[in-house]
Amino acid sequence: MKKGMANSDDDDDEPQSLCLTNYHLDDDNDMPLSLIMLPIKWSESDEDDSIDDCKQKKVFIHGYLHPNRLKKMFPVKAWSFNLSSLKPILSLQTKDGNWIKLKSPRKSFEATIRTILITIHFLHYAKKYP
């Protein structure tokens, strides 16, 4: 029983990873945007100050939290991807510094993000099968 309690204490130290489904990006005028409007964060050591200082539009992600399906909106400041897992993982960093994993885009947003998703899947395939 103590072991289980220790695990729950460990969980409090790490932020809970959020996942969004049926997502889309827009600006403060509700105009749809692509990820290219945000700077990419190549590594954890990239300076947050340089991302915050960028003259960029206010960008928001809307979607449903996975798995409980609560509709949420977050202001975001950067994006990143991870090719080292079984499937490539696309993530957005909120203004608070938390990371949100993206699962599946909203149908109307698929055309906007298609090129980025195809490129990331190609890079994942090329890394897996050089």
Disulfide bonds with the S-S distance in Angstrom:
none
